[in-house]
Amino acid sequence: MRKSYTVTKDYDNTRFDRWFKANIIDLPHSLIQKIIRLKKVKVNNKKTKSSYRLKSGDLIEIFDISQFKKIPKKKILKYKPSKKETGIYDDYIIENNENFIVINKPAGIPVQSGTKAFKNITDILKETKYFLHSKPFIVHRLDKETSGIMIVAKNREYAQLFTSLFRIRKIHKTYLAIVHGQILKKNITLRDDLILYENEKKLTQKAITHVNILKTTNNYSLLELNPITGRKHQLRKQLFNIRHPIVGDRKYFILRKSNSFYKNKNLLLHAYKIKFMIKDVRFNFKANYNQDFEQFYKKNF
């Protein structure tokens, strides 16, 4: 029995094996390779490779693969927000168009669910009016504790586009942070080799951030941060390395004689601006910082 499929625009430039998993059956890569070797799949009447990049309009033919069975996976529970909870996201929307939205992410909510968190931005957005006919495609992340500007694509085409722009560093982000201690230099560039562990394997990643000191007192400094690279916890780690941890950071901090560190419950790191260009059109967005950030600033500067 043969079934035919036409590749849609959403899967343009997608690897064949990823399309297969999403549209036919989610099998291990080795089994997809076996199906290809057994000539049970053709693309445009030709034998294909798992790494082949599909094009919109490609004809995919799949012959009998009933012998291959999907391995049952543990069911992943989705967070179901209330109507009141989805309704307040109108206040966080900065931009809404047919291809993506830009939101001002609140602090304290992770972008996706994980082992330590259930409530998350992705599952909440799925239930809003902004994704009635699509699903959220996450193209970059902010830490759970970090607030501020975030792009969410509405289709696969723009998800791939944003992913590419981030990879080639054509999307420029600016953060604001309030850190412990006085920094006297006006402008500095932080260059570090950050250590990361993946499955007990030690990795070293280069990290670069340009820092502009906007205001400083004896106890605190307000910084504008422009990360050139995008490493996990990059800004938090780099500021910790120079002994100026971000106020409210309970993961990367320096104990002080005073307990001022513990007086602020939220991390004072905010993704403030983002800019990029698509098809010769410039996009510039700004997200106002939250009340907690503002109150701390007014009290201490």
KEKE-3310 file (N, C-alpha, C; in steps of 0.2 Angstrom, whole numbers, plus 5000, padded with zeros to 4 digits):
npx = (5004:5003:5006:5004:5011:5012:5024:5022:5022:5026:5036:5047:5064:5066:5073:5072:5070:5065:5053:5047:5046:5037:5025:5022:5027:5034:5049:5064:5080:5088:5079:5072:5082:5083:5071:5073:5084:5077:5070:5057:5053:5051:5057:5051:5050:5063:5076:5080:5089:5091:5095:5091:5086:5070:5059:5046:5032:5038:5036:5032:5032:5027:5029:5022:5024:5020:5026:5034:5033:5028:5036:5029:5028:5030:5017:5015:5011:5001:5000:4986:4979:4969:4954:4955:4969:4974:4969:4975:4987:4985:4990:5003:5007:5017:5019:5010:5007:5004:5014:5022:5023:5028:5032:5031:5039:5033:5042:5047:5041:5043:5049:5046:5039:5046:5056:5056:5046:5029:5019:5019:5025:5024:5013:5003:5002:4997:4983:4978:4970:4979:4985:4975:4974:4986:5002:5013:5029:5044:5058:5069:5075:5072:5078:5069:5068:5070:5064:5055:5058:5053:5052:5040:5037:5024:5023:5031:5040:5044:5049:5060:5067:5070:5077:5089:5093:5097:5107:5117:5119:5111:5101:5099:5101:5097:5100:5094:5102:5103:5116:5126:5137:5149:5153:5166:5172:5166:5163:5164:5171:5166:5174:5174:5178:5166:5161:5152:5141:5136:5128:5137:5149:5162:5161:5168:5163:5165:5161:5155:5151:5146:5147:5138:5140:5127:5123:5129:5131:5137:5133:5126:5125:5118:5116:5118:5117:5124:5124:5135:5137:5127:5125:5120:5114:5123:5125:5122:5132:5144:5144:5144:5157:5165:5163:5152:5137:5120:5107:5096:5099:5099:5107:5119:5129:5138:5141:5139:5143:5133:5115:5109:5108:5098:5086:5079:5067:5065:5074:5084:5085:5083:5076:5077:5077:5075:5081:5080:5081:5070:5068:5072:5065:5066:5065:5061:5060:5054:5053:5045:5052:5048:5037:5044:5057:5057:5054:5064:5075:5071:5072:5085:5094)
npy = (4994:5011:5027:5045:5061:5079:5091:5104:5122:5125:5116:5118:5117:5108:5094:5077:5067:5073:5078:5066:5060:5069:5069:5056:5044:5043:5037:5029:5036:5026:5017:5024:5026:5012:5010:5018:5012:5000:5004:5009:5022:5036:5052:5063:5053:5047:5039:5044:5053:5053:5065:5074:5090:5095:5103:5115:5108:5096:5079:5065:5048:5034:5018:5001:5001:4995:4986:4992:4999:5011:5016:5016:5032:5040:5048:5066:5078:5092:5110:5117:5132:5144:5154:5167:5168:5167:5178:5189:5189:5198:5210:5208:5208:5214:5215:5209:5199:5190:5181:5180:5184:5196:5196:5203:5195:5189:5188:5173:5163:5149:5146:5134:5118:5108:5097:5103:5112:5116:5124:5135:5146:5143:5133:5141:5151:5143:5142:5155:5168:5172:5161:5153:5146:5140:5135:5139:5142:5140:5151:5156:5157:5163:5163:5156:5165:5177:5192:5200:5204:5194:5183:5174:5162:5159:5150:5136:5141:5154:5151:5144:5154:5163:5156:5154:5167:5170:5161:5166:5178:5189:5195:5206:5209:5218:5220:5224:5226:5225:5226:5219:5230:5243:5249:5256:5259:5265:5258:5241:5225:5209:5194:5177:5160:5149:5136:5121:5107:5092:5078:5073:5076:5088:5104:5118:5134:5149:5166:5182:5198:5215:5228:5242:5254:5262:5268:5271:5267:5266:5254:5247:5244:5250:5241:5241:5228:5219:5205:5196:5183:5168:5160:5148:5155:5165:5179:5180:5171:5178:5190:5186:5181:5192:5197:5204:5200:5198:5206:5197:5185:5169:5158:5161:5170:5180:5179:5191:5202:5210:5206:5210:5205:5195:5202:5205:5197:5193:5191:5203:5205:5210:5208:5220:5226:5222:5219:5217:5212:5208:5203:5216:5224:5233:5229:5234:5232:5236:5232:5236:5237:5227:5230:5227:5228:5242:5248:5244:5250:5264:5265:5263:5271)
npz = (5000:4995:5000:4997:4999:5000:5002:5013:5015:5028:5031:5023:5019:5029:5037:5031:5040:5051:5047:5044:5057:5063:5055:5050:5058:5074:5075:5081:5075:5069:5064:5055:5045:5042:5035:5024:5018:5014:5004:5006:5005:4995:4988:4977:4967:4969:4978:4994:5007:5025:5029:5020:5014:5013:5001:4998:4991:4987:4982:4992:4994:5002:5006:5011:5029:5040:5048:5057:5072:5083:5098:5113:5122:5138:5144:5142:5153:5151:5155:5160:5158:5167:5161:5165:5167:5154:5149:5155:5147:5137:5141:5141:5128:5115:5101:5088:5074:5058:5058:5070:5087:5100:5116:5133:5144:5160:5176:5185:5178:5169:5152:5146:5151:5164:5174:5186:5186:5181:5177:5163:5150:5136:5136:5141:5131:5121:5123:5121:5112:5102:5096:5090:5077:5076:5083:5097:5092:5100:5099:5105:5122:5139:5155:5169:5180:5174:5167:5153:5135:5122:5108:5099:5087:5075:5065:5056:5046:5050:5062:5059:5052:5062:5071:5062:5061:5074:5076:5067:5073:5070:5077:5089:5106:5121:5138:5154:5170:5188:5199:5213:5221:5218:5202:5193:5181:5165:5153:5149:5142:5144:5143:5143:5147:5148:5159:5156:5159:5151:5152:5161:5154:5152:5145:5137:5134:5124:5129:5126:5131:5130:5141:5148:5160:5168:5179:5196:5213:5230:5234:5224:5206:5190:5175:5157:5146:5132:5125:5115:5112:5115:5128:5140:5155:5153:5156:5170:5175:5170:5177:5190:5190:5190:5202:5204:5207:5200:5208:5218:5213:5216:5213:5207:5216:5228:5245:5257:5271:5275:5274:5262:5250:5251:5252:5241:5232:5218:5203:5197:5182:5166:5150:5139:5126:5109:5092:5074:5057:5044:5027:5022:5031:5046:5063:5079:5096:5112:5130:5144:5161:5175:5190:5202:5198:5196:5208:5216:5210:5212:5225:5228:5220)
capx = (5000:5007:5003:5008:5011:5015:5027:5019:5027:5029:5041:5052:5070:5066:5076:5067:5069:5061:5046:5044:5044:5031:5019:5021:5027:5040:5053:5071:5084:5091:5073:5070:5087:5082:5065:5076:5088:5073:5067:5050:5051:5054:5055:5051:5052:5070:5078:5082:5093:5087:5097:5089:5082:5064:5057:5039:5029:5041:5031:5034:5029:5028:5026:5020:5029:5016:5030:5037:5029:5030:5037:5025:5031:5027:5012:5018:5005:5001:4997:4979:4978:4962:4953:4958:4976:4976:4966:4980:4992:4984:4994:5010:5009:5020:5018:5006:5006:5002:5020:5025:5021:5033:5029:5035:5038:5034:5047:5045:5037:5048:5046:5043:5038:5052:5056:5055:5041:5023:5016:5024:5023:5021:5006:4998:5000:4993:4976:4976:4968:4985:4987:4969:4975:4993:5005:5019:5036:5049:5064:5074:5073:5074:5077:5062:5068:5072:5058:5057:5056:5053:5049:5037:5034:5017:5023:5038:5044:5047:5053:5067:5070:5072:5083:5094:5095:5100:5113:5122:5120:5108:5096:5103:5097:5099:5097:5096:5103:5105:5121:5129:5143:5150:5158:5168:5173:5160:5162:5169:5169:5167:5176:5175:5177:5161:5161:5145:5142:5131:5129:5144:5154:5163:5161:5170:5160:5167:5156:5157:5146:5148:5143:5138:5137:5122:5122:5132:5131:5142:5131:5123:5126:5113:5120:5116:5121:5123:5128:5137:5136:5121:5126:5116:5115:5129:5125:5123:5139:5149:5144:5147:5164:5169:5161:5146:5131:5114:5103:5090:5101:5100:5111:5126:5130:5143:5139:5141:5142:5126:5110:5106:5107:5092:5080:5075:5065:5066:5081:5084:5088:5077:5077:5074:5076:5078:5081:5082:5079:5068:5066:5074:5061:5069:5060:5064:5055:5056:5049:5046:5053:5042:5036:5049:5063:5057:5054:5071:5079:5069:5074:5093:5098)
capy = (5000:5017:5034:5050:5067:5084:5095:5111:5128:5125:5111:5120:5117:5104:5087:5072:5062:5077:5078:5059:5059:5074:5068:5049:5040:5045:5032:5031:5038:5020:5013:5028:5024:5006:5011:5021:5007:4995:5007:5010:5029:5040:5059:5065:5047:5045:5037:5050:5052:5056:5072:5078:5095:5095:5109:5115:5105:5089:5073:5060:5042:5030:5011:4998:5001:4993:4982:4997:5001:5017:5014:5021:5036:5042:5054:5072:5082:5099:5114:5120:5139:5147:5159:5173:5168:5168:5184:5194:5190:5204:5215:5207:5208:5220:5215:5203:5199:5184:5176:5180:5189:5198:5197:5205:5189:5190:5184:5168:5158:5146:5146:5127:5114:5104:5093:5107:5117:5113:5130:5138:5151:5139:5130:5146:5154:5139:5143:5162:5170:5173:5154:5149:5142:5138:5133:5143:5139:5144:5151:5157:5156:5167:5160:5157:5171:5183:5195:5204:5203:5187:5182:5167:5162:5156:5145:5133:5145:5159:5148:5142:5160:5166:5151:5156:5174:5170:5157:5170:5184:5195:5197:5210:5210:5222:5218:5229:5222:5229:5221:5221:5233:5249:5248:5263:5260:5266:5253:5235:5219:5203:5188:5171:5153:5146:5128:5118:5099:5089:5071:5072:5078:5095:5108:5125:5139:5156:5170:5189:5203:5222:5231:5249:5256:5267:5272:5267:5269:5262:5247:5244:5247:5248:5240:5239:5222:5217:5199:5194:5175:5166:5154:5147:5158:5169:5186:5178:5168:5182:5195:5183:5180:5198:5198:5208:5196:5201:5206:5192:5179:5164:5153:5164:5175:5181:5180:5197:5203:5212:5202:5214:5200:5191:5206:5205:5190:5192:5192:5210:5205:5211:5208:5226:5228:5217:5222:5213:5214:5203:5206:5223:5228:5234:5228:5237:5232:5237:5229:5240:5232:5226:5234:5225:5231:5249:5249:5243:5256:5270:5265:5262:5275)
capz = (5000:4995:5002:4995:5003:4997:5008:5014:5016:5035:5031:5018:5022:5035:5036:5029:5046:5056:5044:5045:5064:5064:5051:5049:5064:5078:5076:5082:5069:5066:5060:5049:5041:5039:5031:5018:5015:5012:4998:5007:5004:4989:4987:4970:4963:4970:4984:4998:5013:5031:5030:5014:5016:5009:4998:4998:4985:4986:4983:4996:4993:5008:5005:5018:5034:5045:5053:5061:5077:5087:5105:5117:5127:5144:5142:5145:5155:5148:5159:5157:5162:5167:5156:5168:5166:5147:5147:5157:5143:5133:5144:5140:5121:5112:5094:5086:5067:5056:5058:5076:5092:5104:5123:5139:5148:5167:5180:5189:5175:5164:5145:5144:5157:5166:5180:5192:5184:5177:5174:5158:5145:5130:5137:5142:5125:5116:5125:5120:5105:5097:5093:5088:5071:5075:5089:5098:5091:5104:5095:5110:5129:5145:5162:5173:5184:5170:5164:5147:5128:5120:5102:5098:5080:5074:5060:5056:5042:5054:5068:5056:5050:5068:5073:5058:5063:5081:5075:5063:5077:5067:5081:5094:5112:5126:5144:5160:5177:5194:5202:5219:5221:5213:5196:5192:5174:5161:5148:5149:5138:5147:5139:5147:5145:5153:5159:5155:5159:5148:5153:5164:5149:5153:5139:5137:5129:5124:5130:5126:5133:5131:5147:5149:5167:5167:5186:5201:5220:5234:5235:5218:5199:5185:5169:5151:5144:5125:5124:5108:5111:5118:5132:5146:5161:5152:5160:5177:5176:5169:5182:5196:5189:5191:5209:5204:5205:5200:5214:5218:5210:5221:5210:5206:5221:5233:5252:5260:5278:5276:5271:5257:5244:5252:5253:5235:5230:5211:5200:5193:5175:5162:5143:5138:5119:5103:5085:5069:5050:5040:5021:5022:5036:5052:5068:5085:5101:5119:5135:5150:5166:5180:5196:5207:5196:5196:5215:5219:5207:5215:5232:5229:5216)
cpx = (5004:5003:5007:5006:5014:5018:5024:5024:5030:5035:5047:5059:5071:5069:5071:5065:5064:5054:5043:5042:5037:5025:5018:5021:5034:5044:5060:5075:5086:5085:5071:5076:5086:5076:5068:5080:5083:5069:5059:5048:5055:5052:5056:5053:5059:5071:5081:5087:5089:5089:5094:5084:5076:5062:5049:5037:5032:5035:5034:5030:5031:5025:5024:5026:5025:5020:5033:5032:5032:5031:5033:5029:5027:5023:5015:5012:5006:4998:4991:4978:4971:4961:4955:4965:4978:4974:4971:4986:4991:4989:5001:5012:5012:5019:5014:5005:5005:5008:5023:5022:5028:5029:5034:5034:5038:5039:5044:5041:5042:5045:5043:5043:5045:5051:5054:5049:5035:5020:5021:5021:5020:5014:5001:4996:4996:4985:4974:4973:4973:4987:4981:4970:4982:4995:5011:5025:5041:5056:5070:5071:5076:5073:5071:5062:5069:5065:5060:5055:5058:5049:5046:5034:5028:5017:5030:5042:5048:5051:5060:5071:5073:5078:5089:5097:5099:5107:5119:5122:5117:5102:5100:5098:5101:5096:5098:5097:5105:5109:5123:5136:5144:5155:5160:5170:5166:5158:5167:5166:5171:5169:5178:5175:5172:5161:5153:5146:5135:5132:5135:5150:5155:5164:5164:5167:5163:5161:5158:5150:5149:5143:5144:5136:5133:5122:5125:5132:5137:5140:5128:5125:5120:5117:5116:5120:5119:5127:5129:5135:5129:5121:5121:5118:5121:5130:5126:5129:5144:5150:5146:5154:5168:5166:5156:5140:5125:5110:5097:5093:5103:5105:5118:5126:5136:5140:5142:5140:5135:5121:5106:5104:5100:5086:5076:5073:5065:5072:5080:5088:5082:5079:5074:5073:5078:5077:5084:5079:5076:5065:5067:5069:5065:5063:5064:5058:5058:5051:5050:5047:5048:5042:5042:5055:5063:5057:5061:5076:5077:5072:5081:5097:5096)
cpy = (5006:5023:5039:5057:5073:5089:5102:5116:5127:5120:5112:5120:5113:5097:5082:5068:5066:5077:5071:5058:5063:5072:5060:5045:5042:5039:5034:5032:5031:5016:5017:5027:5017:5006:5014:5016:5001:4998:5008:5018:5032:5047:5061:5059:5045:5043:5043:5048:5055:5063:5077:5084:5096:5102:5109:5113:5098:5084:5067:5054:5037:5023:5008:4998:4999:4988:4986:5000:5006:5014:5019:5025:5038:5048:5060:5076:5089:5104:5117:5127:5140:5152:5166:5174:5169:5175:5190:5194:5195:5210:5214:5207:5215:5221:5208:5203:5191:5178:5175:5185:5190:5199:5200:5199:5191:5186:5179:5162:5155:5146:5139:5123:5110:5100:5096:5112:5114:5119:5133:5142:5148:5137:5135:5150:5150:5140:5150:5163:5171:5167:5150:5144:5140:5136:5138:5139:5144:5144:5154:5157:5162:5162:5161:5163:5178:5186:5198:5201:5197:5186:5175:5167:5158:5151:5142:5138:5150:5157:5146:5148:5163:5162:5153:5162:5174:5166:5162:5177:5190:5198:5200:5211:5214:5221:5224:5224:5227:5224:5224:5225:5239:5247:5255:5264:5261:5261:5247:5230:5213:5197:5182:5165:5149:5139:5126:5110:5097:5081:5069:5074:5086:5098:5115:5129:5146:5161:5177:5193:5210:5225:5238:5251:5262:5272:5268:5270:5265:5255:5243:5248:5245:5247:5239:5234:5220:5211:5198:5187:5174:5160:5154:5150:5163:5175:5184:5176:5174:5188:5192:5182:5186:5201:5204:5205:5200:5201:5201:5186:5174:5158:5155:5170:5175:5183:5187:5198:5205:5207:5205:5210:5197:5195:5207:5198:5188:5194:5199:5210:5205:5212:5214:5228:5222:5220:5217:5215:5208:5206:5213:5228:5228:5233:5230:5236:5233:5235:5233:5235:5232:5230:5233:5228:5239:5251:5249:5249:5263:5271:5265:5267:5282)
cpz = (5000:4997:5000:4999:5000:5003:5008:5015:5023:5035:5026:5022:5028:5033:5035:5036:5051:5053:5045:5052:5065:5061:5049:5055:5068:5080:5078:5075:5065:5062:5054:5043:5038:5034:5024:5014:5011:5006:4999:5007:4998:4990:4980:4965:4964:4977:4988:5004:5019:5032:5025:5016:5011:5007:4997:4991:4983:4987:4987:4996:4998:5006:5012:5023:5041:5050:5058:5066:5082:5095:5109:5122:5133:5142:5146:5147:5153:5154:5156:5161:5162:5162:5159:5167:5159:5146:5149:5152:5137:5135:5143:5132:5118:5105:5092:5078:5065:5057:5065:5081:5096:5111:5128:5144:5156:5170:5183:5185:5169:5157:5143:5151:5158:5172:5186:5192:5180:5173:5169:5153:5139:5131:5138:5135:5120:5117:5124:5113:5100:5094:5092:5083:5070:5082:5090:5096:5095:5100:5099:5117:5134:5151:5165:5177:5180:5167:5157:5140:5126:5113:5102:5091:5080:5069:5059:5052:5046:5060:5065:5054:5057:5071:5069:5060:5069:5080:5071:5067:5073:5071:5088:5100:5117:5133:5149:5166:5182:5198:5209:5218:5216:5208:5193:5184:5170:5156:5148:5144:5142:5142:5144:5144:5150:5153:5160:5155:5156:5148:5156:5160:5150:5146:5141:5132:5129:5125:5130:5127:5134:5137:5147:5156:5166:5173:5191:5208:5224:5235:5229:5211:5194:5178:5163:5148:5137:5124:5117:5107:5115:5122:5138:5152:5160:5156:5167:5179:5176:5174:5189:5196:5191:5198:5209:5202:5204:5206:5213:5215:5215:5219:5209:5211:5225:5240:5254:5267:5279:5272:5265:5251:5245:5252:5247:5233:5223:5208:5196:5187:5171:5154:5140:5131:5115:5097:5080:5062:5047:5033:5020:5027:5043:5058:5075:5090:5108:5124:5141:5156:5171:5186:5201:5205:5197:5204:5218:5216:5211:5222:5233:5225:5216)
residu = (MET:ARG:LYS:SER:TYR:THR:VAL:THR:LYS:ASP:TYR:ASP:ASN:THR:ARG:PHE:ASP:ARG:TRP:PHE:LYS:ALA:ASN:ILE:ILE:ASP:LEU:PRO:HIS:SER:LEU:ILE:GLN:LYS:ILE:ILE:ARG:LEU:LYS:LYS:VAL:LYS:VAL:ASN:ASN:LYS:LYS:THR:LYS:SER:SER:TYR:ARG:LEU:LYS:SER:GLY:ASP:LEU:ILE:GLU:ILE:PHE:ASP:ILE:SER:GLN:PHE:LYS:LYS:ILE:PRO:LYS:LYS:LYS:ILE:LEU:LYS:TYR:LYS:PRO:SER:LYS:LYS:GLU:THR:GLY:ILE:TYR:ASP:ASP:TYR:ILE:ILE:GLU:ASN:ASN:GLU:ASN:PHE:ILE:VAL:ILE:ASN:LYS:PRO:ALA:GLY:ILE:PRO:VAL:GLN:SER:GLY:THR:LYS:ALA:PHE:LYS:ASN:ILE:THR:ASP:ILE:LEU:LYS:GLU:THR:LYS:TYR:PHE:LEU:HIS:SER:LYS:PRO:PHE:ILE:VAL:HIS:ARG:LEU:ASP:LYS:GLU:THR:SER:GLY:ILE:MET:ILE:VAL:ALA:LYS:ASN:ARG:GLU:TYR:ALA:GLN:LEU:PHE:THR:SER:LEU:PHE:ARG:ILE:ARG:LYS:ILE:HIS:LYS:THR:TYR:LEU:ALA:ILE:VAL:HIS:GLY:GLN:ILE:LEU:LYS:LYS:ASN:ILE:THR:LEU:ARG:ASP:ASP:LEU:ILE:LEU:TYR:GLU:ASN:GLU:LYS:LYS:LEU:THR:GLN:LYS:ALA:ILE:THR:HIS:VAL:ASN:ILE:LEU:LYS:THR:THR:ASN:ASN:TYR:SER:LEU:LEU:GLU:LEU:ASN:PRO:ILE:THR:GLY:ARG:LYS:HIS:GLN:LEU:ARG:LYS:GLN:LEU:PHE:ASN:ILE:ARG:HIS:PRO:ILE:VAL:GLY:ASP:ARG:LYS:TYR:PHE:ILE:LEU:ARG:LYS:SER:ASN:SER:PHE:TYR:LYS:ASN:LYS:ASN:LEU:LEU:LEU:HIS:ALA:TYR:LYS:ILE:LYS:PHE:MET:ILE:LYS:ASP:VAL:ARG:PHE:ASN:PHE:LYS:ALA:ASN:TYR:ASN:GLN:ASP:PHE:GLU:GLN:PHE:TYR:LYS:LYS:ASN:PHE)
# end
